[in-house]
Amino acid sequence: MINMEAQKSFRFSFQFYHLLLILLLQSILSNSVLAIPHKIPRLTPHRETLTRRDPNKILSASAISDDFITLFYTQTIDHFNYGPQSYATFQQRYVINFKYWGGSNSPIFAYLGAEEQIDFDLQSIGFLSANARHFSALQVYIEHRYYGESIPFGTMEQAMNDISTRGYFNSAQAIADYAEVLIHIKDKFSAQNSPIIVFGGSYGGMLATWFRLKYPHIALGALASSAPILYFDNITPQNGYYSIVTKDFKEASKSCYETIRRSWAEIDKIASMQYGLSYLGNKFKICGPLHSPQELKGYLESIYTAAAQYNAPPEYPVSMICSAIDGEPTGTDILGRIFAGVNSYKKSYPCYHINDYSYQSESSLGWTWQTCSEMVMPLGRGINDTMFPPSPFNLDQFIKDCKSTYGVPPRPHWVTTYYGGHDIKLILRRFGSNIIFSNGLRDPYSSGGVLEDISQSILAVSTVNGSHCLDVLLPDQSDPSWLVEQRNKEIEIIDVWIAKYYADLLV
């Protein structure tokens, strides 16, 4: 089964690989910020930013319009304390587009940045630009603190390794930043009576929701796309995310689902054989040595979850992977079929980096801290409840690992304490208003989303075939009718909010 050439290659390189592994482990242990205690998939609207790509190439692929003007606001580092260090400031980036703005009293559309630099949003978040003309709206995009050009105290690495300043990196401080910037914009452009609608996707959708609840005097309403605000404090079952990934693949092809489900044991079986890891590395065209079967399984898991999370038209990557897996000739072994699926998804590179989905970047550094402090989302799965190997979320171990990494334990109950989440229908029906929760039900994170109307103005707009944040991305002529209808419904709702606001101005 394993050819002699692979065996010979393995013998010559074993000592080198062994030494490399030791050095790698020493590096990780010496810089504990790199150690990720438990994998919580990123919440970005952009599939392209999940993997190791050249960000300059990503950004140049679609030129950012000259209508966007970059500005900076001198932001307070700590909005909730009056100690001397709290008065420190940093420069927070925001971008404005005046192209369709009707001037004073016309609406302001504000996109709340999330766990990455704002540049990606300028080229791909199309809901604001596509509808600014209809509403005569000013477009504003605000970068989240500690990302892009809005990092206090130097670089991301410096900020993450400074225990005295890292604590300012949280969602409450971020939405307070947005409040200050939006009040500043109203003052700067004489727009005191302009209604503000905030928008966000994924984690940014959470921020938009929480902003409307915490700052109703600033934001008239919020569109929260793919915001899993109920994936905290065990409100949503641990396996909700992976159950939908499994459902997506099973609906695409039951034989594909079965092949994936059986592949994990096959990987372990081959890895246990002499030179098995070398064989697996060659089989999957891995760049560099494969150190354990867990590396390969984690890599494949990331491919499947990303495909399901961003299972968007016209490609529909889940169907693309399954077509490749099922399309191999009769007699092809399980791992041959799995590799065919990988190859179709990854677009046939000479070799594949095993850490494509876990490499160190500004976003991964920031998101690791956020999930190890307040964004504790208990994603896991049990035995035989998904197509994946069991990987239950162990809160006690997660707390221990985060404390080992950062010196402080996470606060797993803080999100629901500060923003709510339990009994959401009862609570928000009483005091909440003007929030659209949009979801695509093929998105694994929809398992933690609001999928039913809560009141006459807190509304759920879902699509059976939709994926992560699809409604707020750039519209395209090839968009299916159900996606066009979803966006139109959201526009109609916002129209009603703004009409009522202007009517109230005359009272």
Phi, psi and omega in degrees: 000315180262121187286158184294328179298320179294321179298315181297316179299321182293317181300316183294328188259356187303310183297321179296315180296321180297316178296319179299319179296317179300314180297321180296314179297320177298320179297317181295317182291329180282341178230083191295344179298337181282341182280122181262115185298315180208137187281117172244111185307142178304153182251021182291146172289348191251112178299325186296336184271002179281330187250167183285100177231163175283111183300331179294324178291321179298315185288328182279348181296332178223106186300136178281133186300146176292348179288346179277127180245124182270130179228166178229143179243134178283103190260145176283136183287326184226111183276353191237018181214154181242021173288160183306320183291336181295339182273001174297154182230164173215165181268117180257129183276137169218154186234136183237143175232113183269000195310316185249008186291133179275003179091195183312134181082345177283155187297157172241123175259118184243118176267125183267113182296156182237223193273051174190170180297151187287343184304321181296325180291325182298329184261347186234337178278098190263353185298320182293308183293326181290336185243002181298322180297314181302320183262359188052045191264145168279131179261131179229133177235121185247130182278138178290138177304147180074014175229154175060236180260017183242039182263118176288154169063035174102220183275168176301317180300316179296317181296320183287337181263003179256103185292341181279343182242346183297331182294344177282358184264087179205170187291324181296317177295322182296314182286335171293323173304312183298323178298314180297315182297317182291322175296319177299317180296317178299318178293315186296325186246022176050053185239042185301328182260012179280123176289139181252128170248126179260146182232149175198153178238130177068238174303321176298329175293323173300314181299320179297317177301308183294327178296314179298322181286323183271332184231057181294342178282350179253314182256126177289327181196173182218139169251112182252105182267127176051049183257104183278064185290351180256012179265043179229153167055033176063023173292318177259138177304144181309318188272012181304313182298306185288337176293322179287323174303313179299315180299318180301314182288321181294322178289328178291318180191119180294324179293323176297313177303316181295321178298314179296316182299323181278344187291331184297316179294325179294320177298314179298320181298312181290322181297332181283348181277159176298130182065016183296320180295321178297318178298314180297320178299318178291320183299320183259011176052049180281132176286115180088180186285150173259124188264337182200157176295333179298325177300311181293318181294322177295323178296314179294320177302318180296323178296313183293319181291321178295320179298319180287318182296323182246044184279069190256154173288158000272351185286318187050076188303330177298313178296324180296315179297314183293323177298321179290318179297313182285337186276356178292152182301152176304134181099348177295132182288171186302311184289332173297320177292318179299317179296324177300321177295317178298315183298322180291324182283321185271358173070035168057063173277159178302323174206164185241136178279125185294336181257027180306326185257005181223019181286158182281121176219173177303315182292318181291323176298313182293317182293324177299316177296315182298320179284343179262007178238288183243332185274059183274100183251109187283076176272128178196184175204152181264204182272122175062023175259358174215183178275003183258161172297154180298140177203073183292148175279120180251103186299318181298317179291322178299314178299316180298316182292319179295320179295322177295324182284316189246352179087352177225147179278156175288166176244088189292344182254002188289321182302314180287334176290317187274322184249341185092179181157317175290141179052044189296324180297312181296315186288309184290332176299331182279318188230353182265162176195162170054056173228131171255122172258108181255139180213151166253130189282355171274351179282122179303328181286350176294342178297338178250016182262169175273115189247002178228147175302139178259325178207189180290343180236357171252103196238143175256127179238105186239155174231139183296322186261003185284160178235195192293116173061021187298326185291334182264359178280170182303128176290154180221152181299336181272001181301136179294159185298325181294329178286318177300318180295322178298313179296319180297322179295320178296319178297317180299320180295315180295323175304316180296315179303312185291321178299317178295322179298312180296326176296321179294329179298331184275349183285000000 
